[in-house]
Each structure stands twice: as structure tokens, then as C-alpha cells.
């Protein structure tokens, strides 16, 4: 399985930055998880192949690229872009984004080949299929309705927390997976902003350490994602100071194979 966190910011010389403003992961160049930089950072192969997008929640950094992605591909789509999300997230998209005031309501539009956008409501706790993947959404503890994901291609299984504060159901589901290879967990703020993290329902390195102790699996990689870009260096240093084995920062743009 190939896995990539798409870039969303750039250095002065135009190269992709390690800092992550937007959230968008691509699995096997076929399926997107969240859509923050979906239109801006996908390569030509991904643009031609990604027709399935799973959304964890409706915050702007996770959906910003979705309207532009559909807009860019509108005339050439031979099948609709399929968006998998909870009914509450779909409601937000239709009310606040695809509402004709902010952007066209693509669910009402067609090109010469038919529909360009199709919603697939998902339910937490129930498995569903997306391309070659089996996916299970799990409720997590964020400021808005949000899910983490457990995804398998039959050989490799990984779990992604999405945005969350302290949570239990996600780890309960992770611990039930016998063949789990990788867990990806957020850590948005440094320890000094513990109160802000609490109010906004995110993790700090201190609270991250407590969360990782809920994982009963041993000897496999845990990657950290969703570091707020302004505090990235500080968060990285504090995570290193945890001195926990098999704990790494997921690098922006790098293609991982698990």
C-alpha cells in the first residue's frame, strides 16, 4: 500500500515545505482521505485516477481543495466524484460550501457524461468499500462531528485518528485489529498551549503520550500528523523528548509503502 500526505505550503524557492496547513492523504494514487490540498498538490496521475474522497470532518483545512478539484475536472469527468462522509458533514458541505453563494452546488450539475458529484453517507462503526479498500469509520473526540478511519487492502491495515483530543473508541477499535501495521495520530499544539488544545479538541505531546499508552499493539510504527505549522519545530522537539520507540513524524510529500 502506498500512502502520501500531500504538500500544502511552499518555501521561498518554491519547493514544498514540511509544514502542513491543509490535510489530504492519498492511498495508492486512487483514494483521497480529506481534501485540503486535493486540487493544489495532486500530480497528473492522481488527478486522473482519484474519484473517491473520504472526509473525516468538515473543517476548512480538510475540505478546502474539494470544490476546486471538482471545478478543474468538471468537463472531463466520465464518472462522478464520490464523497464519503457522515450525513452531518454532507449537510455542512451543501449548506455552507456548495450553496451557490460560496461555490456552485455540484450535486445539482451534470456534464456531458452525467453527474459530477455523488455523496455516499457513511456511519460510524460500519464498514464500507472504496475501490480496493475496506474502511471503517470510528467516532473521535473533536470540536465538530468527526471520525477516525481504519483502512485495509487485505494485506496492510492502518488507522488514522483524524483530528481528535483524548478518545477511547478509536483505540478500542485499533486494539481489535490483529494485523495492524501503522497508526497515524494527530498532535496539533505544543505543551505550552495545552488549554487551547483542550478547548479546540486537539492533542499536545503530553496528551499524545497518554493516548499512545491505550494502544495494546507493540513493535509497529506510529506516525504523527496534523502539526500546526507555526509550532511545528516546537512540537517535533517535544515529541522527540518523549523518547518513545517507533514514533515518527510523517513527512509531507514522501511516498510511504507499507
Secondary structure as GFF3:
##gff-version 3
##sequence-region A 1 258
A	DSSP	beta_strand	2	5	.	.	.	ID=ss1
A	DSSP	beta_strand	25	27	.	.	.	ID=ss2
A	DSSP	beta_strand	31	33	.	.	.	ID=ss3
A	DSSP	alpha_helix	38	41	.	.	.	ID=ss4
A	DSSP	alpha_helix	44	49	.	.	.	ID=ss5
A	DSSP	beta_strand	52	54	.	.	.	ID=ss6
A	DSSP	alpha_helix	60	73	.	.	.	ID=ss7
A	DSSP	three_ten_helix	74	76	.	.	.	ID=ss8
A	DSSP	beta_strand	81	85	.	.	.	ID=ss9
A	DSSP	alpha_helix	87	92	.	.	.	ID=ss10
A	DSSP	pi_helix	93	97	.	.	.	ID=ss11
A	DSSP	three_ten_helix	106	108	.	.	.	ID=ss12
A	DSSP	beta_strand	110	111	.	.	.	ID=ss13
A	DSSP	beta_strand	114	115	.	.	.	ID=ss14
A	DSSP	beta_strand	117	121	.	.	.	ID=ss15
A	DSSP	beta_strand	127	130	.	.	.	ID=ss16
A	DSSP	beta_strand	133	139	.	.	.	ID=ss17
A	DSSP	beta_strand	147	152	.	.	.	ID=ss18
A	DSSP	beta_strand	157	160	.	.	.	ID=ss19
A	DSSP	alpha_helix	169	176	.	.	.	ID=ss20
A	DSSP	beta_strand	180	186	.	.	.	ID=ss21
A	DSSP	three_ten_helix	191	193	.	.	.	ID=ss22
A	DSSP	alpha_helix	194	200	.	.	.	ID=ss23
A	DSSP	alpha_helix	205	212	.	.	.	ID=ss24
A	DSSP	beta_strand	221	225	.	.	.	ID=ss25
A	DSSP	three_ten_helix	229	231	.	.	.	ID=ss26
A	DSSP	alpha_helix	232	240	.	.	.	ID=ss27
A	DSSP	beta_strand	247	249	.	.	.	ID=ss28
A	DSSP	beta_strand	255	257	.	.	.	ID=ss29
###
